[in-house]
Amino acid sequence: MTENKYTIAVIGGTGALGFGLALRWAKAGHAIVIGSRAQESADRGAERLAAMAPEATVSGLVNGEAAAAAEIVVLTVPFSNQAPMLEAIKPGCQGKIMVDVTVPLQPPKVRTVHLPEHGSAGKGAQVFLGDGVRVVSAFQNVAADHLTDLEHEIDCDILVCGNDPDAREVVVGLAEDASMRAWHAGRIENSVVSEALTSALIFMNNRYKIAGAGIRIAGQPGSAEKEDH
């Protein structure tokens, strides 16, 4: 778990995925800023979160202001909204970690992998925001409906990709704060793996009638090390 407590802006925090992550982080002691395109919507989201996590510090702001007010920014919007949201939050993200949860789905063919420009949404975000922002891609493969049920065990590992290992480590800790197991999975280019997996998981949910298919990494850290005799 993270040793530090952060102020986290969740852009798209009124949606199912964003709100679920915000709730779990609020319960873990982080201060949450719900970001939305309209102040009224942000206020409603913050009020709902405060009712479910009364011990937490919660506020609501329009997206650009939310990003500026936070230490860590988390983008949880559909792929069609990624570009305008990145433009809105770019000034407020400078010098910070920006966690991109975007999946490049192309409705109605959401069960088919779509590779965007730059190969992945995460890489595209890093290119657009520039080197002054440490972009980390994560949380694409977790079922949004399970996040708001705090009694539900999240049966899904999280792949964490980004060019800065320290930034990845912070996000691994945030995943653990939200009761998930996370793994460093390499540079931001590798985010294509977790993004593309989402389409396959959607297909499997439908084919096998699974309530939120996820992935698990087999093996234990350190198991490949030789014993010192």
N, C-alpha and C positions, 0 to 999 in steps of 0.2 A: 504494500500500500504506500501511497505518497506520504512522506514525512511532513511536507508543507501543505497548507490549505490555501487554495487559490480562489481568485474571483474569475469565474468562467462565464463568458458570454456564449449562449447557445442561439445561433442564428437559425431561424426556423424552429424556435423553441415552442411554438404553439402546435406543431405537428406531432404525430404519434412518436416517432423516433426521437426527435429532439426533446420533447417533454419527458419521455421515459428516461433518457440519459440525465437530464437536468434533475429529475426527482431523485435518482440514485445518488448523484453527486451531492445534492442538497442534504440528503440523509447522512452522507459521509462527512459532512461538516464544511463543504466548500460553499462560498457565496455564489449565487447564481443571478445572472442578468438574462432575462428572457428577451430575445431580439425578434422584432417583427417589422413588417413594412409600415404598419400604422401604430401609433402610440396606443390607441384604444385596444387593439388586439394584444399588444404587448402587456398592457395593464391587466387584461382579463387572464392572460396566461400566468402572469406573476401572482395574481390573486388565487388562482386555482392551485398553483404550486405551494404558495404559503399556507393554504388550508390543509394540504397533505403533508407538509413538512414545516409545522409551525415554529420549530426551533431554529430554522435556517434563516440566513440573510438573503432576501429575494427582492428583485426589482425588475421593472420592465422598461425598455427603451427601444426607439427605432433602431434599425440594424446598424447604421454607421456609428451612432452614439454608443450602442451596446458594445461594439468592438473596441471603441476608444476607452471605455470604462473598465475593461477587463484585462487580466494578465494572460489568459488563454482564451482563444476564440475557437468555437466549434461550429462548423458549417453543416447543417442537416437539412438541405433542401433538395428537391428533384433536380435532375441533370439539366432540364430545360431552364431552370432558374439559377444555375450555378454562375454563369457569366455575369449577369446583372448584379447578383449578390456580391461576387468578388469585387466588382467595381465599387459597390457601395461601401464595403468594409475595408478596402485596401489601405486607406490612410491610417485607420485605427489598428491595423494588424502589424504595422512596422515595428520591428524589434521583438516580436512576440512569436509564440507557437500558435499556428493555425491548424486545427485538426479538421481534415476534409473527410466527410462521410459520404460524399457523392458517389452514386453508382450511375454509369452512363446507359441507363435503360432507354429504349426507344419504343414507346407504346405505339401500336398494341402488341408488338412482338417482344415482350419483356422476357420471354423464355429463350431468346436468342442473343448471344453475346454481340455487343456493339463496341468497337474500339474507336474512340474519338481521336481527334487531332492530338498529337504528342503521345498517343498510345494508351493513355489513361487519364481519368479526370484529375487524379492527384498530381500527376506530372504537369498537366495543363494549369492547375492552380499555382504550382511552384513557379512555372514560367511567367505567369501573369503577375504574381505578387512580387517576384524578384528575390534576390538573395538576402534582402533585409528581413524576410519572413521565413521562419522555419516551418515548412509545411510537413505535416505528418498525416498519412492516410490510415484510417482505422474504422472499425465498427460497421463495416458494410454487410457482414453476414449474420448479424444478430436480429432476431424477430422483434419488431417494434412492440407487438402486443404483449410480449412477456416482460418488458421493462417496467411497466407501471404496476405489475403484480410483484410486490417486494418479497412475497413468500415463495415466488417461483424461482427454482434454480435454473440459471442460464446455462443450458447444456450446449455450449458453443464456445470454441476458442476464438481469440481475436488476433489477426495478423496486423502487425504495426510496421509501416514502411515510411522511411524518410531519410534525408541525407545527413541529418545531425543525430548522432547516437544519443546524446544527452536529451534532446527533445523527444526522441522515441522512448527513452526510459521514463520520462515524465508521463507519457501517454500510457505506457504499460502500467504505471502506478494508478492512473485514473481508471483504467479498466479493472484493476483489482479492487479499487474503491467501489466500483459498481458491481462487485461480486462476479467478475469474469476473469478467466485466465488468458493472458496475452503473451505474445511471442514477438521478439524482434525478427522482422522478415526482410531486412535489407533496405536498399535505397528506394527513393520515391518511384523509380521506374517499375519496381516490383509490385506496386499497387495494382497493376493490371491483373494480377492473380486473384486477389480478393474481390476486386470489382467484377471481373468476369465470372467468378464463382457464383455470384448472386443470381445470375440468369439460370445457371444450372440448378441451383437450390430452389428457385421458383418452379422450374420444371418438375423437380422431384417432389416438392410439396403437392403439386397437382396430381402427378402420376401415382404417388403412393399414399396420398391423403395424410400427409404429415403436417402437424400443427407447428410449423416453424423449423424446417430442417436447418442444421448447422454443420460445422466441421469440428473435428477433434484431431490434434496432433499426437501421433503415437510416439512412444519413447519417453525417456526421462533425461533431463539435462545432466550431463556428466557421465552418462552410462557408457560412453565410448572411451573414456579415459582408462589407461592401463594402471593396474595396481602396482605400487612400488614395493617390490619384495627385497 
